[in-house]
Amino acid sequence: MYLHYNYNQILHESIVEDLIWFELEFDFMFKNKTDKYNNQELDLGNQILNKMTETIDLLHDEKLLNSFTDILTNIERKYPVFF
């Protein structure tokens, strides 16, 4: 019996799910603090966003970059102070 699958498609779907999770976690951490962020929270948010950007850049995958851009746009719309 052979298992037929497209590894790249499965990998892409998994990373997109992780990006959605990332946005939800970012919301969880910062949604109750709108416009009342201290320096530590601003630093943390920026470090998280920078690390995510560096990680996605390493993949060199246009579809994933587009998905990440969508997630970043959503986060920027909700939390402009981090951009």
C-alpha positions as CSV (number, residue, x, y, z in Angstrom):
1,M,0.0,0.0,0.0
2,Y,1.3,3.4,-0.9
3,L,0.5,6.7,0.7
4,H,0.2,9.4,-1.9
5,Y,0.7,12.9,-0.6
6,N,2.2,16.1,-1.6
7,Y,4.8,17.0,1.0
8,N,5.1,20.6,0.0
9,Q,1.3,21.1,0.2
10,I,1.2,19.5,3.7
11,L,4.1,21.6,4.9
12,H,2.5,24.8,3.5
13,E,-0.9,24.0,5.2
14,S,0.9,23.3,8.5
15,I,2.8,26.6,8.4
16,V,-0.3,28.5,7.5
17,E,-2.1,26.9,10.5
18,D,0.9,28.0,12.6
19,L,0.6,31.6,11.2
20,I,-3.1,31.7,12.1
21,W,-2.2,30.4,15.6
22,F,0.5,33.1,15.8
23,E,-2.0,35.8,15.1
24,L,-4.4,34.4,17.7
25,E,-1.6,34.3,20.3
26,F,-0.5,37.8,19.5
27,D,-4.2,38.9,20.1
28,F,-4.2,37.0,23.4
29,M,-1.1,38.7,24.6
30,F,-1.9,42.3,23.5
31,K,-5.7,42.7,22.9
32,N,-6.6,43.9,26.4
33,K,-3.8,46.5,26.4
34,T,-4.8,48.7,23.4
35,D,-2.8,51.9,23.4
36,K,-1.5,51.3,27.0
37,Y,1.7,49.4,26.3
38,N,4.8,49.9,28.4
39,N,8.3,49.6,27.0
40,Q,8.7,46.0,28.0
41,E,5.5,45.0,26.1
42,L,6.5,47.0,23.0
43,D,9.9,45.4,23.0
44,L,8.4,41.9,23.4
45,G,5.9,42.5,20.6
46,N,8.6,43.8,18.3
47,Q,10.9,40.9,19.1
48,I,8.2,38.4,18.3
49,L,7.3,40.1,15.0
50,N,11.0,40.3,14.1
51,K,11.7,36.7,14.8
52,M,8.7,35.6,12.8
53,T,9.8,37.7,9.9
54,E,13.3,36.3,10.0
55,T,11.9,32.7,10.1
56,I,9.5,33.2,7.2
57,D,12.3,34.9,5.1
58,L,14.4,31.7,5.4
59,L,11.8,29.6,3.7
60,H,11.9,31.5,0.3
61,D,8.4,30.4,-0.5
62,E,6.1,33.0,-2.2
63,K,2.9,31.4,-1.0
64,L,4.1,31.5,2.6
65,L,5.3,35.0,2.3
66,N,1.9,36.0,1.0
67,S,0.2,34.2,3.9
68,F,2.6,35.9,6.3
69,T,1.9,39.3,4.8
70,D,-1.8,38.8,5.3
71,I,-1.3,37.9,8.9
72,L,1.0,40.9,9.5
73,T,-1.5,43.2,7.8
74,N,-4.2,41.9,10.2
75,I,-1.9,42.4,13.2
76,E,-0.9,45.9,12.0
77,R,-4.5,46.9,11.6
78,K,-5.3,45.8,15.1
79,Y,-2.0,46.9,16.8
80,P,-0.4,49.8,14.7
81,V,1.8,50.8,17.7
82,F,4.1,47.8,16.9
83,F,4.8,49.0,13.3
